[in-house]
């Protein structure tokens, strides 16, 4: 491309001076903004000690938590009592009493074998534990003071003062002490998700449960098999499906009722805040400041405030959503009212309609689709927010989620509740989108 002449350049500079005579911000605004952002990020890195936090992070523990989301751990303590190895289970108890466990085999001489893989296992007696790693045995001597490992240890074994730690990878790990062997055996999936060990249906998987529903022979003469399967699943003592689903419904009710009440209250108040509807500057100003006050306090703060007043339960959650959304919806409603087409209102006034009729037939038809769309969006958003405020005592599945996280061992149950929340949010998002599309039409691209 040939260069333009001096005369042509002068003509273009006169015609488009904003292109050829840019100020400093127009020329250097982007690189300056990027430089300021970079300096700010460096400042945050040192101010918040990001480097030391990453360096001191307990990543091994985080990896265990992630594994607990999609797998489960059987954790017996194999205690040494009267010359025998006796298994002792945690309160969660993944197996029924006297269950035949394929990976934990007792022997007639009082010893026990814990199998982790085809070449990895523990041969346990009260005075010696043979650790097999890749088929090679490493004997650990048990004394009254400590468990003592041999000198030539593989990388999977560590002598940690008076105990010996063994890592079998994903399959599990073991901690050998002078009086017991603490075993963690890991399996894919969620243990006892359908039925707990005390249920008569324990051991049935999903397909056998479905077959049982359509089976003619009743397990319990007093109820149908379908009813029994449902009752045993909801009454699962380990997973507490019934309680979790009830708390989930409580969360949905909190979101719906709080949004509904906020919509009903914000709708008439928005007419007072709109300057073109209510011709009173003082009333407009007071109502808009009321909306600012209600929405400026975060929903979580409102939830803490009402929990103190009403105690834990759904009422504080509904009140928190109601107060916050009344302020937010009132603001967006008032802005929509201030942008209506005045021609319809003037037409209604010209025929002598009352102020109520003017608003009813000249204003509401214009803004109603927008109002409903905004309320649906807030309802969808509050479905997520209700989980958070539930964690501070407002009830619902948020409180149940916090309890499961507090145990530090129920991360599979945490994953279960998170998946339920994701499913519900996805469902309500699609429902809300479909309703909004019917009201205001699909968005153009």
HELIX and SHEET records of a PDB file:
HELIX    1   1 UNK A    6  UNK A   15  1                                  10    
HELIX    2   2 UNK A   17  UNK A   20  1                                   4    
HELIX    3   3 UNK A   24  UNK A   47  1                                  24    
HELIX    4   4 UNK A   50  UNK A   55  1                                   6    
HELIX    5   5 UNK A   59  UNK A   70  1                                  12    
HELIX    6   6 UNK A  169  UNK A  171  5                                   3    
HELIX    7   7 UNK A  206  UNK A  213  1                                   8    
HELIX    8   8 UNK A  225  UNK A  234  1                                  10    
HELIX    9   9 UNK A  241  UNK A  273  1                                  33    
HELIX   10  10 UNK A  281  UNK A  296  1                                  16    
HELIX   11  11 UNK A  299  UNK A  310  1                                  12    
HELIX   12  12 UNK A  314  UNK A  337  1                                  24    
HELIX   13  13 UNK A  342  UNK A  350  1                                   9    
HELIX   14  14 UNK A  355  UNK A  362  1                                   8    
HELIX   15  15 UNK A  364  UNK A  389  1                                  26    
HELIX   16  16 UNK A  390  UNK A  394  3                                   5    
HELIX   17  17 UNK A  397  UNK A  406  1                                  10    
HELIX   18  18 UNK A  411  UNK A  440  1                                  30    
SHEET    1   A 4 UNK A  71  UNK A  74  0                                        
SHEET    2   A 4 UNK A 180  UNK A 188 -1                                        
SHEET    3   A 4 UNK A  77  UNK A  81 -1                                        
SHEET    4   A 4 UNK A  84  UNK A  88 -1                                        
SHEET    1   B 5 UNK A  71  UNK A  74  0                                        
SHEET    2   B 5 UNK A 180  UNK A 188 -1                                        
SHEET    3   B 5 UNK A 172  UNK A 176 -1                                        
SHEET    4   B 5 UNK A 163  UNK A 167 -1                                        
SHEET    5   B 5 UNK A 157  UNK A 160 -1                                        
SHEET    1   C 6 UNK A 104  UNK A 106  0                                        
SHEET    2   C 6 UNK A 112  UNK A 115 -1                                        
SHEET    3   C 6 UNK A 121  UNK A 124 -1                                        
SHEET    4   C 6 UNK A 128  UNK A 133 -1                                        
SHEET    5   C 6 UNK A 136  UNK A 142 -1                                        
SHEET    6   C 6 UNK A 147  UNK A 149 -1                                        
END                                                                             
